[in-house]
Amino acid sequence: MATGPEKDTLPSSLRSGPTGPRELEAFLDTFLTSQMKELHIPGVAFVLVKDGEIFLAKGYGYANLEKKTPVTPYETVFRVGSVSKLFTATAVMQLYERGKLKLEDDINRHLKLFQLEDAYPQPVTFANLLAHTAGFDEHFIGQHARTLSEVIPLGKYLATRMPPRTMPPGQVISYNDHGMSLAGYLTEEISGIPFAQYIDENIFKPLGMGQSSFQQPAPPALLASLAVGYRYKTGTYKPYRYDYLNTTPIAGAISTATDIARFMIAHLQLGRYGNSRILNERTAREMHRQHFTHHPRLRGRAYGFSEWIENNVQAIFHDGGMPGFNCRLFLLPDQNIGFFIACNSDTVQLARKLTSQFLDHYYPVQKKTDSPQPPADFPSSARHLTGHYRYTVYSRHTIEKIMTLLSQVRVTCSNRSLTVGSGRYVEVEPLLFHRVNDEDRIAFKEDEHGRVKYMFIGTGAYEKLPWYETKSFQLALLGFFALVFLSACASALPLGILPVSPRLLEQYRLLAGLIGALNLAFLTGLALLLSLVDRWEFTYGKPPALSALLVIPLVTSALTIGLPVFAALTWSEGYWSPMGRWHYLLITITALGFIPFLRYWNLLGLRSYQRKHALAEDTKR
């Protein structure tokens, strides 16, 4: 979110945050009672720190529904997901202030097992990793492991599965799990000790975070207090099993709410907690300040943290999610206040709703009634902004690419505003738009030829798509393929649609029918698999059903090679009627066209990132 001139700040006496634990508790009780029921959340832990102390810590609901174990903020352990990235970023900043690295260093100088490819003139730096501007591709498949024996050591995992560089560093924010995993691995390389041990010795122990760990498996005492993560579906709560991570630095931490409180206090006090210090003041300020933004009037990224601006209040935060868990760490440095909320449900809505209601309740603003007026030539000047946009963080080289069809954002234009998703935006500056009746802003960026290249929403970058990559065209193309394949199946049935013809051409008809049936079976099976299988299952690798399905396109692509031969014979000998010949020519061309379609969406076998990077010893200069 972004602040704007449409709101006036209320007197500071009404914007001081919570005035007492009881009042805050009453606010939370009302909010969480309704939201936990509405969102089907079993348990919640909340803690708020203020002026260097825990102001309020409270648990709600159950950590384990089967055992009716209540959530307590001091004892219940949660998987904090990507909040782990803040510990990783803090570790890198510790090494920076100790002179072990420079933030502008080419990270290849510190990598011993493998090297990143020189895809662009600019090297990837530590600053790029911490601000998520390194420009790596991304993938979800294979980050987790079901058992400890299946876990791949961090260095080996990154050496073989590090996504390629797909954008120049420093161009856009591209939030990336593997980039921050690389930061964690570099922590190991530079410090000379395993990542989990480094965090324990340099962050957890100095802060007294005795109920926190990155170890896999976690210490038995912490596992005994670990909440069960749940997914609510069809009226029941489904528990997730405890799993492991190949990318530990980005999501491997477990902790209690009150342990996280110590970490928040340390950052709010610029690295100090009691008599301990994990960062010096200068380093902490450097970590917290903005290091990249897509537009001066949009929020950006610090090192590890992301910015949040709402109700004229500036904050830094990070969200976290794991199977059956979701959380948010939210700091208001100017107010010396921070809160952490965690739940054992995979919903992301609770933390988002709490943040807005918390800020509206404790930092209210008065809205102005007037709204920005668009330029007189708005319809003509804004028309080139319309179209479909795709989030720049996606997997370009695995089957996960197909999920971008569901996440494209469409921008349309009316006489006075742009419509982006469900929101209407009015232009307030060239290429900068303000949401009507809200404080969100979006911006656009043109290339050197004046063509729109990106749309920026919050800290996210979306690339404008050519017409042939848009959701509407791709789905229409998919529908066309399905109809033609269905007609091939129907024509292969012995219904007398075509007259009796030579045996060779009967084989043509049967081959086309078989290809059509197999392709339809593949498309139907893939749609069912993606809609029915829990998304977290893909983190372990390709499900067996997917492996079986992906054999079909390989078979049909091989069989399709024979169709042009049959088509040539049909036309050269004048078999069947002209309509019959044209029909089967359409089937042949469609089946051939389906092959590049499959390849574009990475459906010709499961392409993965199991690749070999240049070994460091082979690239020494």
TIVOFI-703645 format. One record per residue: x, y, z of N, C-alpha, C in turn. Coordinates in steps of 0.001 Angstrom, whole numbers, plus 500000, padded with zeros to 6 digits. Example, Ala and Ser with C-alpha at 12.3 -4.5 7.8 and 13.67 -1.06 7.14 Angstrom:
513190494310507800512300495500507800513200496700507800 512850497750507080513670498940507140512900500030507870 
END
This chain:
500834498808500000500000500000500000500868501240500000 500300502332499577501051503575499535500239504693500123 500906505587500781500224506722501353499956507755500284 499035508677500546498720509664499529498084510891500115 497866511904499284497336513166499759495853513140500036 495194511999499789493760511946499975493367511792501433 494355511646502327494045511465503741494814512478504573 494146512978505602494799513877506543495049513122507834 496193513340508396496521512690509652495740513308510799 495203512465511676494539512950512874495579513454513869 495140514181514882496089514641515907496894513483516471 498164513766516801499059512705517274498555512038518539 497742512743519336497211512145520563496303510969520276 495755510925519053494884509821518676495630508773517854 496953508913517749497720508011516905498930507462517655 498729507116518895499843506671519736499902505161519888 499042504432519197499045502987519321498284502529520540 498392501244520884497666500715522042498018501471523322 496987501783524091497203502548525327497356501662526553 496894500431526459497008499516527584496749498091527148 497343497097527826497152495695527439495686495268527430 494886495740528380493491495308528431492704495805527233 492972497050526846492265497591525682492666496831524429 493956496546524262494424495773523116493837494374523131 493790493760524291493225492416524407491763492406524006 491009493432524403489594493515524022489453493642522509 490322494450521898490303494596520441490593493258519767 491619492553520249491988491271519663490905490222519873 490339490170521070489304489173521347488148489317520376 487715490533520140486597490771519227486972490378517797 488150490813517375488581490537516001488811489052515770 489580488401516650489965487017516417488824486040516622 487927486331517525486787485432517731485983485275516446 485742486389515765484962486326514530485783485764513370 487046486185513268487847485770512126488248484303512183 488540483777513369488901482371513464487732481482513063 486540481908513391485357481138513004485101481254511505 485208482470510994484935482703509573485958482024508669 487224482055509063488301481515508238488677480087508610 487994479505509584488238478113510008489693477916510444 490097478714511417491464478659511942491451478001513314 492176476897513503492163476202514798492787477002515933 493969477604515684494674478272516773495469479469516300 495653480429517206496387481659516898497250482047518090 498462482509517810499316483120518830499599484549518404 499532485466519367499765486876519079500669487464520149 501577488338519723502390489074520674502632490468520116 502563491467520977502883492842520596503950493352521548 504984493975520987506041494572521788505983496083521630 506340496763522703506317498227522684507390498742523646 508183499671523149509216500304523973510138499286524641 510497498251523884511487497297524365510972496197525265 509648496071525408509082495033526268507887494370525592 507557493178526074506326492534525622505151493271526250 504293493797525417503132494573525853501945493652526116 501750492673525206500686491677525356501060490438524571 500869489281525175501050487999524496499874487113524863 499235486530523859498048485733524140497859484663523073 497320483521523497496993482445522579495493482254522469 495057481763521326493639481513521073493491480142520420 492461479416520796492158478151520138493137477054520481 493304476134519515494047474899519786495263474738518883 496350474290519482497539473917518731497387472523518141 496586471688518785496313470325518334494844470045518586 494066469951517515492622469752517665492296468393518254 493050467371517849492759466019518318492987465892519821 494060466515520313494382466429521739493817467595522549 493180468547521858492630469750522512493719470504523282 494903470590522685496005471321523293495848472806522992 495729473646524008495530475077523751496812475751523266 496642476814522493497774477630522065498187478550523196 499469478559523496500010479535524444501172480242523764 501279481553523884502337482282523171503736481971523671 503848481442524905505158481162525492505651479755525191 504756478851524849505145477451524700504846476860523331 503791477298522678503407476696521406504383477121520311 504977476134519662505959476370518610505250476355517254 505570477327516421504997477429515079506104477360514035 505767476862512869506657476971511720506429478368511134 507458479173511059507271480579510688507542480855509215 507819479820508423507932479995506982508943481059506601 508527481953505704509452482925505135509874484033506085 509295484092507264509857484984508283511290484556508584 511611483297508284512989482799508418513971483650507623 513512484233506518514401485042505678514977486232506446 514255486716507454514762487841508238515974487433509069 515977486199509565517152485701510293518331485551509331 518038485054508122519092484889507123519683486242506736 518820487225506508519303488558506147520102489179507287 519647488970508519520377489487509673521763488853509766 521852487562509473523153486875509510524113487474508484 523626487728507268524478488331506243524953489710506692 524053490482507305524443491822507771525458491748508919 525380490699509729526402490509510758527768490288510128 527823489441509101529089489170508426529604490424507720 528670491235507236529048492504506600529707493446507608 529102493600508785529672494545509742530964494020510367 531188492723510272532435492140510769533531492156509713 533233492707508559534227492818507501534473491546506726 533579490555506850533748489276506154533285489353504701 532484490352504379531986490516503019531624491975502802 531510492354501552530982493653501166529667493431500434 528704494288500688527393494109500082527440494240498570 528460494897498041528599495066496595529435493951495971 529875492992496777530686491888496256529916491060495238 530610490638494191530110489585493303530111488298494128 528953487674494286528882486513495178529691485337494650 530000485332493354530829484254492818532202484208493481 532656485352493999533950485374494679533942484521495939 532763484307496495532660483576497754532134482144497566 531738481789496357531212480445496097532358479510495726 532433478369496394533514477413496155533033476173495394 531816475715495689531326474479495090530860474673493658 530267475818493369529754476093492022529782477597491792 529537477989490558529509479397490164528210479700489418 527698480890489602526567481343488802527052481668487391 526206481423486406526591481737485041526661483258484836 527524483671483923527663485096483601526633485453482533 525363485470482933524290485709481972524178487179481574 524640488066482438524552489508482189525860490158482602 526146491341482066527399492012482450527490492300483939 526329492617484563526341492936485986526344491660486814 527206491563487809527210490374488674526086490451489696 525741489306490263524800489262491382525558489564492665 525054490496493458525723490905494694524902490499495919 525509490623497091524781490376498331523599491347498460 523810492587498050522723493566498105521547493113497250 521830492530496072520756492007495226519989490883495918 520722489985496563520069488867497254519154489376498363 519630490333499158518877490792500319517680491649499936 517743492322498783516636493167498341515770492476497291 516065491208496998515309490426496004515336491087494632 516501491539494208516645492134492881517690491410492045 517976490148492375519040489416491685518636488993490278 517331488850490014516879488488488680516891487007488381 516791486161489408516724484717489189515327484289488750 515285483209487997514039482485487792513653481853489122 512494481217489190512055480614490450511331479313490175 511339478429491149510522477224491068510146476750492463 509019476092492525508411475632493769508676474141493971 508675473400492866508808471950492917510173471544493481 510143470650494457511375470073494974512026470810496123 511407471865496652512023472586497760511917471827499078 510907470970499228510691470242500475511062468771500314 511143468079501425511397466638501444510479466000502478 509977464815502169509059464145503104509784463586504321 511001463120504119511758462518505217513130463155505298 513769463005506440515098463568506638516108462951505672 515933461659505373516874460986504475516800461527503048 515695462163502697515528462708501351516075464128501221 516454464743502330516950466119502283518292466166501557 518420467121500649519665467329499910520450468421500619 521724468208500936522520469269501568522412470568500776 522379471681501495522092472974500883523016473288499710 524318473096499877525256473395498801525014472550497570 524794471257497770524546470358496641523226470701495963 522211471015496772520913471378496199521062472597495286 521718473645495780521851474865494995522760474662493784 523788473824493929524699473575492814523993472916491644 522983472116491923522298471378490860520920471936490519 520328472733491415518947473174491182518751474677491310 519833475422491378519704476878491419519097477355490105 517994478101490159517374478578488918518319479500488148 518174479547486829519038480422486029518696481892486224 519583482747485811519338484186485819518528484534484573 517421485229484762516548485551483626516345487046483442 516834487876484373516746489324484265518032489940484797 518451491073484268519639491735484828519391492103486286 520384491964487155520189492331488562519939493833488698 519124494165489705518841495565489964517801496181489060 517123495372488257516126495904487325514752495997487961 514291494902488568512996494888489247513111494035490505 512151494199491407512041493316492565511432492006492093 512134490922492327511618489592491966511839488687493172 510876488708494081510957487960495333511321486517495035 512383486029495670512947484768495224513448483918496385 512882482730496535513311481807497583514751481353497395 515112481038496153516450480487495933517532481535496100 517218482797495805518197483851496042518529483983497520 517500483934498379517757484032499813518356482732500352 518020481598499746518702480349500123520188480448499831 520510481084498718521915481292498365522600482186499397 521880483193499904522431484039500968522728483213502212 521836482262502534522082481383503671523265480467503451 523390479955502233524524479090501925525835479868502000 525830481109501532527024481945501617527397482239503072 526395482297503939526662482434505370527484481249505872 527130480058505412527915478862505752529334478969505207 529445479316503935530744479343503273531686480348503937 531162481518504264532018482580504796532339482360506276 531339481889507040531564481688508482532300480390508782 532161479421507882532821478144508085532068477177508970 530817477504509332530001476591510136528638476431509479 527926475327509726526602475119509123525644476259509445 524732476523508522523825477659508652523042477623509959 522404476487510262521584476395511475522405476672512717 523629476181512733524513476423513881524875477902513972 525125478524512834525473479943512846524326480771513439 523098480522512989521956481289513497521780481048514992 521956479819515419521799479495516832522821480248517687 524069480266517245525135480870518039525146482396517963 524695482973516854524849484406516643523555485208516743 522414484521516762521140485241516890520291484654518009 519991483373517945519087482777518929519649482846520353 520879482413520545521448482411521905521652483815522461 522197484768521710522325486133522266520993486759522651 519928486389521955518614486955522258517835486106523268 518383484986523673517665484115524605516487483413523975 516573483154522678515484482485521956515663480972522073 515413480447523288515651479036523560514646478088522951 513545478630522434512519477783521817512443478023520311 513596478288519717513689478539518279514818477713517692 514649477289516449515675476455515833515500476396514320 516625476214513633516647475887512202517068474432511995 517365473716513073517870472355512947516826471443512295 517319470482511494516462469453510907517021468084511288 516278467263512043515004467608512679515219468555513857 514158469213514259514240470125515398514489469342516677 515037469981517694515232469307518985513918468695519480 513978467509520110512757466817520548511835467673521406 512385468494522297511549469315523173510715470304522370 511286470841521282510538471777520444509509471043519593 509877469876519094508913469095518314507706468714519157 507932468442520446506821468082521331505853469240521518 506337470480521362505488471656521534505022472246520208 505380471596519089505044472130517768503547471976517483 502920473074517080501511473030516703501337472164515458 500159471614515296499814470848514106499235471815513080 499762471764511871499234472608510805498048471950510139 497019472744509820495781472192509275495375472884507975 494654472116507184493970472651506009492487472334506153 491652473354506018490203473151506144489614472911504760 488937471780504605488359471450503306487135470567503506 486082470919502797484811470172502829484339469892504263 484456470916505102483899470807506441484758470110507463 485977469737507089486846469043508049488237469664508048 488952469472509165490328469937509289491271468786508964 492083468985507961493049467963507566494425468340508091 495035467507508936496380467840509446497459467563508401 498441468426508361499611468200507517500670467452508330 501416466612507646502523465943508317503722466892508381 504554466674509364505777467467509509506736467065508391 507265468055507675508200467735506606509502468504506785 510370468389505793511717468965505876511961469850504658 513052470589504710513346471556503654514718471330503046 514785471456501726516071471537501048516599472972501061 515686473922501234516035475346501233515801475915502632 516515475389503606516301475745505010516369477240505306 517319478003504751517432479416505157516216480273504852 515335479803503966514207480662503575512921480330504313 512838479186504968511576478838505609511707477797506699 512928477513507175513139476399508074513017476687509553 512774477922509959512751478248511388511451477824512044 511554477387513296510390477198514154510625478036515406 509530478557515978509698479453517118508364479664517813 508434480226518998507229480652519720507013482144519485 505817482600519787505509484020519616506398484889520496 506653484459521718507449485291522623508935485256522280 509400484171521668510763484181521152510892485183520005 509924485185519107509933486145518010509880487568518554 509210487751519700509145489078520313510551489603520620 511437488739521067512809489158521376513524489638520107 513287488935519013513884489319517739513323490667517275 512023490871517447511418492149517066511977493291517903 512084493081519202512630494126520078514049494480519665 514854493471519338516234493732518925516271494608517682 515390494359516721515393495175515507514820496565515779 513790496651516596513231497961516927514232498810517700 515112498161518475516131498884519248517475498877518521 517382498753517182518560498865516317519663497902516715 519272496645516911520241495572517126520452495147518552 519847495860519504520113495572520925518903494932521586 519175493916522403518152493324523264518786493165524644 518323493960525594518926493921526927520392494285526850 521239493410527368522678493638527322523341492988526112 522515492383525243523058491704524064522846492570522824 523689492372521850523567493115520602523858492155519446 522932492086518486523139491233517314523564492043516096 523330493355516107523794494258515059524151495586515715 525091496304515131525300497652515630524256498581515012 524100499775515571523024500666515147523117501020513672 524310501303513216524470501694511820524048500575510881 524439499349511200524073498211510359522571497985510382 521964498096511563520513497906511664519771498947510839 520202500199510900519548501240510098519711500947508606 520897500482508237521130500142506833520225498994506397 519995498047507272519133496914506956517680497346506802 517249498328507587515837498717507625515451499725506551 516418500451506023516042501518505080515742500941503697 515023501724502914514669501292501561515915501234500681 516055500120499952517176499967499038516745499844497587 515486499594497361515007499523495975513512499749495961 513060500534495010511631500708494768511432500910493279 510273500523492786509993500684491366509590502105491005 509177502870492011508722504240491776508840504992493095 509243506259493072509413506995494332508173507052495204 506996506862494622505772506950495404505131505588495646 505903504535495423505475503181495783506388502668496890 505891501719497660506739501128498685507770500212498030 508846499950498754509926499154498189510433498120499161 511684497738498970512262496697499813513491497204500527 513608496793501794514825496976502570515645495703502408 516588495427503298517326494173503247516578493137504094 515989492170503426515174491167504107513743491621504260 513530492782504841512191493314505075511591493915503800 510265493962503806509531494718502793508856495897503482 508668496979502746508007498151503312506492498019503245 505843498643504204504386498744504229504040500175504622 503169500826503863502751502195504162501230502245504103 500631502550505223499169502616505301498784503591506405 497727504355506160497267505350507146498397506305507549 499246506626506576500377507529506816501355506988507855 501356505694508067502290505034508980503210504152508147 504514504261508405505482503441507692505887502249508557 505946501091507927506298499867508640507211499028507759 507871498058508368508604497023507653508083495690508169 508006494702507281507342493462507672507844492301506840 507394491103507220507586489904506410506522488893506773 505992488237505749505014487165505949505706485816505853 505031484793506375505564483441506284504455482425506118 504718481412505304503746480341505118504432479000504965 503856477986505564504305476604505438503060475731505397 503178474440505088501978473605505058501206473676506368 500037474312506338499206474420507523499581475543508463 500449476448508059500863477557508923500904478859508127 500624479956508825500784481277508236501074482279509334 501912483279509039502261484251510071502687485572509439 502791486589510284503287487901509860504046488546511007 505228489091510685506009489910511607505929491337511077 505480492274511916505159493631511474505749494639512451 506646495493511974507333496459512828507003497896512405 506732498743513397506545500171513180507697500886513903 508829501041513241510018501575513921509809502951514539 509080503825513873508889505176514412508070505175515699 507223504156515867506408504048517077507020503101518104 508140502441517743508786501457518614507798500355519015 507006499942518038505977498913518239506126497852517162 505867496627517535505828495548516563504910494442517030 504319493729516080503506492576516470503814491392515580 503523490231516120503677488961515396502423488158515618 501874487637514518500699486777514617500971485517513817 500640484376514405500840483086513749499604482237513950 499270481448512928498130480529513050498485479196512415 497835478149512884498074476820512323497011476498511272 496939477371510296496062477238509135496796477836507952 496477477391506731497198477919505573496533479149504968 495596479763505673494989480984505171495938482165505307 495927483044504300496750484255504358495917485471504755 494629485288504884493743486434505083493809487009506493 494067486173507495494014486641508877495008487772509130 496266487560508766497295488571509026497007489851508261 496529489728507044496230490917506246495082491718506852 494041491027507262492907491722507872493303492361509196 494088491648510003494507492198511287495322493473511098 496227493464510123497077494634509897496231495868509588 495292495731508660494463496881508294493586497337509450 492991496396510172492129496784511279492937497377512435 494131496835512667495004497384513713495367498831513394 495749499092512162496143500448511781494947501394511756 493795500895511320492595501742511336492178502075512764 492383501118513672491948501297515055492893502221515828 494209502011515658495172502750516472495828503928515735 495771503925514428496361505020513657495368505474512587 494191505928513025493154506291512045493521507564511286 492921507715510126493098508915509316491734509373508824 491646510639508510490417511186507965490528511235506450 489524510736505776489534510726504320488979512042503776 489582512506502702489023513638501985487958513132501022 486988513952500789485877513531499926486187513712498452 487119514621498122487414514840496708488322513734496195 488196513415494930489010512371494320489809512978493180 490945512400492843491774512945491762491015512968490448 491283513984489654490660514114488348491648513684487264 491231512831486357492144512379485304492397513489484292 493486513412483538493744514395482478492645514360481418 492486515439480703491418515521479699491593514493478598 492841514198478237493081513239477151493289511822477667 492762511531478852493046510252479498492738509032478626 491537508928478036491239507698477290492267507381476208 492710508387475470493664508127474389495077507901474923 495455508623475980496810508492476509497011507205477292 495931506643477824496050505455478679495748504156477953 495329504259476704494919503039476006496064502046475859 497299502552475724498424501625475540498789500888476829 498163501277477954498414500589479214497558499337479361 496489499239478591495550498129478750496159496833478223 495645495729478733496113494420478308496256493482479485 496989492405479288497221491412480327498663491512480827 498820491328482142500134491404482778500380490142483595 501639489720483614502034488511484346503106488864485376 502934488333486590503915488526487665505263488004487201 506311488789487427507625488412486912508250487237487651 507737486898488825508287485780489598507492484525489274 508010483722488370507373482450488029508429481537487420 508071480287487261509017479317486722508905479286485208 509944479703484550509944479709483087510327478365482491 510838477448483286511421476225482747510824474939483315 509766475016484096509120473802484599507622473893484351 506931472821484658505490472756484467504746473829485269 505388474363486288504755475401487107504373476633486292 504972476798485139504659477941484286503175478015483957 502522476860483865501112476846483478500233477552484507 500698477646485747499912478310486782499809479818486546 500668480365485673500574481796485396499289482143484657 498666481154484027497379481410483371496327481855484372 496449481385485610495451481695486624495744482997487345 496935483536487179497323484701487970497555485965487146 497217485930485869497380487128485049496425488226485512 496873489455485388496074490617485780495668491364484509 494375491635484374493885492334483189493635493804483501 494094494661482626493912496104482778493039496606481640 491928497263481986491033497852480994490900499345481259 490381500073480274490317501529480354488897502012480102 488440502970480924487167503651480698487468505116480415 486439505941480383486640507357480085487443508082481167 487369507603482409487978508345483512489001507550484315 489074506240484142489943505447485021490388504160484354 491375503529484996491778502173484645491124501205485617 490763500047485128490302498975485992491375497900486017 491891497636487211492937496625487401492390495616488387 492119494404487924491447493433488780490077493957489145 489832494106490442488527494609490904488589496090491296 489740496737491120489892498121491555489912499101490402 489435500332490682489487501421489698490561502414490118 491367502831489150492506503701489427492446504934488532 492746506095489146492751507365488434494179507874488323 494528508424487158495881508913486936496126510195487717 497215510224488495497571511415489262498874512031488754 499685511236488075500901511687487414501064510810486185 501872511212485224502120510319484098502594508948484566 501849507921484180502153506520484482502006506165485960 501421507049486776501155506769488189499654506912488443 499056505895489080497614505868489280497289505632490746 496190506249491183495733506153492561494374505462492565 494214504505493477492958503771493538491842504635494113 490672504558493500489520505323493956489062504798495319 488866505695496279488400505361497629489356504443498392 490619504538498091491626503733498790492952504465498674 494010503905499259495302504556499173496318503765498367 495881502702497714496790501939496869497213502759495660 498429502518495202498911503122493977499524502053493085 499439502276491801500146501442490832500885502367489874 501941501850489290502722502634488337503079501750487145 503378502395486040503778501693484830505146502193484394 505850501362483662507162501731483142507234501390481670 507740502343480887507888502142479454509340501810479116 509525501148477971510886500896477502511371502099476701 512540501971476112513134503098475394512353503500474151 511450502627473705510634502926472530509238503429472899 508994503641474191507699504134474620506643503066474772 507041501812474660506099500716474859506054500345476339 504858500050476840504715499684478243505373498325478476 506258498265479465506976497035479767506507496414481075 506313497241482114505954496720483429504797497501484039 504050496822484876503118497443485819503590497061487209 503623498026488118504096497796489473502939497948490456 502709496903491245501679496912492284502370496583493599 502351497519494559503098497309495788504570497158495464 505174496056495900506563495777495543506652494758494406 505518494387493835505504493385492778505613494006491396 506335493330490501506481493765489114505738492790488208 504972493343487278504200492550486329504593492967484919 504930491993484086505341492286482722504132492247481799 504078493199480863502969493217479913503174492128478876 502102491419478560502193490261477683501767490595476260 502429490011475280501918490106473907500605489344473801 499825489627472786498475489065472689498461487535472721 499483486918472137499476485457472036499821484766473355 500279485513474373500561484916475676499470485209476699 498445485936476306497401486302477252496534485106477614 495961485195478774495088484137479269493939483864478307 493313484924477804492149484743476926492533484005475651 493680484376475045494085483695473821494491482255474094 495273482037475144495750480688475438494603479751475784 493602480235476527492456479389476853491610479132475620 491479480139474750490742479924473502491467478902472631 492801479003472591493593478041471831493435476643472408 493426476554473727493243475259474381491871474677474045 490847475535474036489510475081473660489458474604472221 490164475291471337490217474878469931490864473504469804 492001473315470487492653472005470464491686470918470924 490977471168472010490070470161472564488965469814471585 488386470819470923487305470567469964487796469742468776 488958470074468239489487469330467102489823467898467507 490420467729468677490734466369469132489452465565469370 488427466226469858487150465548470053486569465109468721 486702465963467709486194465587466386486992464430465806 488284464375466115489101463249465649488638461952466290 488282462017467563487761460824468239486447460375467619 485567461343467379484254461011466812484396460414465420 485296460967464600485464460478463234486086459089463187 486783458713464259487411457392464289486424456280464616 485242456668465123484243455666465453483598455119464187 483216453843464165482620453232462958481156453643462786 480950454917462464479593455439462331479231455741460883 480114455381459930479815455622458529479906457072458123 480628457869458867480745459289458529481517459452457220 482560458649457056483332458665455828483110457352455075 483152457407453746482961456169452985484116455205453202 483864453942452819484902452932452933486093453352452080 487266453235452631488462453682451930489557452646452123 490666452794451411491751451817451550492177451655453008 492707450477453278493090450143454646494099451141455213 494988451645454338495992452596454794495337453849455378 494237454273454733493583455485455210492679455199456400 492240453972456529491549453605457764492510453710458943 493767453359458679494775453504459723494998454980460056 494907455833459007495010457285459225493919457742460185 492710457287459926491592457695460762491758457187462199 492183455948462331492360455396463670493512456072464413 494600456374463682495732457042464314495333458431464801 494604459167463955494154460507464351493225460425465554 492364459428465576491453459250466702492197458920467985 493215458058467861494004457691469034494748458909469587 495364459690468694496082460889469132495115461868469797 493944462061469189492957462971469769492504462507471142 492245461200471280491775460665472559492846460800473637 494089460492473287495169460592474273495407462041474702 495366462962473735495571464371474081494433464896474950 493208464480474656492081464876475500492224464292476900 492654463026476970492854462401478279493925463145479065 494978463572478376496043464313479054495536465650479589 494839466402478762494348467716479187493360467589480340 492470466591480250491495466385481318492178465944482605 493111465019482486493820464532483661494647465620484316 495295466452483505496108467532484063495243468541484808 494092468885484212493189469833484876492708469280486213 492364468006486246491902467393487492493023467337488528 494215466975488069495351466871488990495663468214489633 495721469268488820496073470580489350494991471141490259 493755470730490039492660471250490861492437470442492137 492807469178492139492502468309493274493686468066494206 494901468092493671496068467790494498496485469042495267 496728468902496554497186470008497383498488470569496813 498569471907496749499732472533496140501027472169496859 500960471893498173502176471560498902502762470223498471 501941469355497857502464468074497385503535468268496322 503417469365495571504389469612494509505747470034495054 505797470461496305507088470861496864508017469662497065 507466468460497060508282467257497238508801466716495910 508382467290494811508740466781493495507482466462492720 507640465850491587506475465545490761505684464390491363 504368464570491570503538463458492048503544462311491034 503425461071491489503429459937490563502390460069489459 501214460601489806500165460764488789500612461728487697 501353462757488080501852463701487092502903463053486200 503764462257486792504779461553485999504121460669484954 503051459975485355502333459117484412501668459946483313 501063461046483708500387461890482717501364462442481688 502554462815482133503506463461481237504123462502480228 503829461209480358504241460250479336503378460420478086 502112460791478291501161460872477172501619461856476098 502017463112476432502454464015475368503668463511474591 504555462769475279505701462200474572505242461176473548 504247460359473919503715459339473011502984459997471847 502086460942472161501292461559471090502171462391470150 503199463014470687504096463789469814504818462875468841 505236461696469311505888460730468425504906460204467378 503678459901467804502667459393466868502269460445465838 502270461704466248501833462784465357502721462900464129 503957462475464226504873462570463094504328461810461879 503530460757462127502984459978461020501806460623460316 501145461582460956499951462180460362500212462917459047 501282463710458917501506464384457628501674463422456459 502241462243456718502404461249455646501044460788455156 500165460470456078498814460049455711498067461177454993 498243462404455478497555463533454855498003463713453417 499305463568453159499814463720451791499234462657450878 499136461416451363498554460338450555497083460600450259 496383461081451239494954461346451066494721462372449962 495509463452449973495321464505448978495858464093447605 496975463384447577497547463004446281496679461995445552 496008461112446288495162460096445676493697460519445584 493362461639446189491990462142446115490995461304446893 491434460657447959490523459853448756489551460732449540 488405460144449858487356460798450621486837462036449881 485878462650450455485324463874449870486226465055450223 486083466184449504486886467368449876486704467751451348 485475467635451857485244467985453264486000467035454194 486002465749453853486724464778454667488221465044454663 488743465371453453490180465641453375490551466891454176 489722467942454044489999469168454797489902468939456312 488945468102456716488795467811458140490045467146458702 490538466144457980491713465439458490492993466250458341 493002467165457369494142468073457299494146469015458511 492939469456458911492831470292460111493295469535461347 492883468259461451493318467446462593494841467316462601 495421467087461433496875466916461334497612468190461739 497161469323461180497826470595461499497663470923462985 496479470635463538496239470924464954497123470058465842 497232468774465503498082467883466296499543468318466231 499985468764465058501349469268464938501530470559465739 500515471436465702500591472688466444500535472489467951 499968471366468373499858471079469801501240470818470419 502193470367469601503530470050470112504252471312470596 504341472398469807504975473611470363504177474221471513 502848474014471513502036474473472641502474473753473918 502649472433473834503109471648474979504506472079475416 505346472330474431506709472718474763506738474084475436 505930475018474969505884476348475555505519476279477032 504586475395477393504139475258478781504922474196479542 506043473739478966506935472777479634506217471475479981 505383471001479053504601469796479286505106468592478495 506191468759477770506799467615477093507817466994478028 507332466193478981508170465692480045508289466775481093 508688466415482301508827467393483390510235467960483368 510349469148482784511640469810482795511901470356484189 513109470253484645513433470665486012514730471453486019 515122471886487218516350472643487371517510471759487782 517404470469487583518527469604487927519587469775486837 520468470688487076521432471095486077522790471294486746 523835471290485971525177471469486524525660472892486263 526009473589487327526612474906487200528121474738487006 528715475795486535530166475757486371530829475559487721 531725474608487795532443474385489036533457475495489255 533604475851490511534484476974490833535912476715490364 536387475466490512537779475194490162538002475256488653 536911475149487876537034475231486430536951476658485926 536653477593486810536471478971486377537470479911487034 538494479356487647539502480212488273540290480971487201 540495482204487477541218483034486515542698483103486919 
END
